[in-house]
Amino acid sequence: MKTAIIGLGLIGGSMAKDLRKANLASRLIGVDSNPEHSMMALELGLVDELLSMDEALASSDLVIVSIPVSAIQKVLPSILDQVNDHAVVLDAGSTKSLICEAVKKHPKRNQFVASHPIAGTENSGPTAAIEGLFQNKMNIICEREKSGEHALQVAEKVFKALGMKTTFMDSTGHDKHVAYVSHLSHVSSFLLGQTVLDIEKDEKNIFTLAGSGFASTVRLAKSSPDMWAPIFSQNATYLLKALEEYIAHLQRFKNHLVNNETEKLYDIMVQANEIRRVLGGIELNQQKTDEENKKVSIEK
C-alpha cells in the first residue's frame, strides 16, 4: 500500500519504521508542517519522499494521521474530502469523542477508522522514532460499526504488522478510561516537576538528591506540551473528574499527616499496593501471549 503519514514525530515515525519492516507499505510518503522535521525524517529514512498534504492524499491508499488531537479534529474532514474512494484513513489520537464527532456525518465516514495505539515515550520528533515501539501494546478502535469492512480489514493488517492487540470501545468510554490511566498520570508528572522546580530554585540540589524514584515519576514531565495541552483540553470533562478524585485522595493523605495518623497513612499505602496485583496479572497474561505467539512462530 502506498502510505502517507501525516505527522513525522515519535508515533508517526515509529509506525513508518515498523510498516517498512513488515513490507506493508510499498512506498512511504511524509507530510509534516515542520520543514526541519520533514527533512530529518527523510534523512533518517523514515519516509521515501515528502509531499504536500494535497499531493499525498491524492495518491495514497492508506493515510495515517499522527498529529495533535486538536489538529486531527480540524483537518480530518478535509482529509476525507480529498482521499480516493478506496483509501483508508487511520488516526492515532489519544482522545476520540471530538474527533469522531467532527466526521460523524461525513459521506466518507466509512473510510475512517478511529484508533488509539497506546504506546509512546517522553521523547518527540523524528529522532525519537524507534522500531518495535508498538510491539505487544494495546490498540483501541472506537465506533467500529461506523467504519466499513474494507477499512477495518486494512486497519487490522496495520496494527497486526505493528505487533499490537486491538480491542473495541465507544468513544465516550475510551475518553473516560484514558483520563484515569493515561492523562491523569501525565498531569501528575507535569505538576510534580513544576512543584520541585518552584521549590528547589537551586537546580544543583535537585540533581544531587533526586533518586531513581523521582526520575521515574517525573519522566512524563518531559513529554511534548504541543501534544499534551490539546489532549487535556479535549478530554477536560473526564480529566476534571479524575483530578477531583485524585485531589480528594491527596487531601485525605494530607489530613492524616497533619493529625499524625501513621496507621491511616499505612492503610492507604497497603490499599495502593493492590496495584501490584493488578499489574502483575496484566504482565502474566502478556507473558502467556508472548509464549503462545513464539510457539506458533516456531510451528510455522
Disulfide bonds with the S-S distance in Angstrom:
none
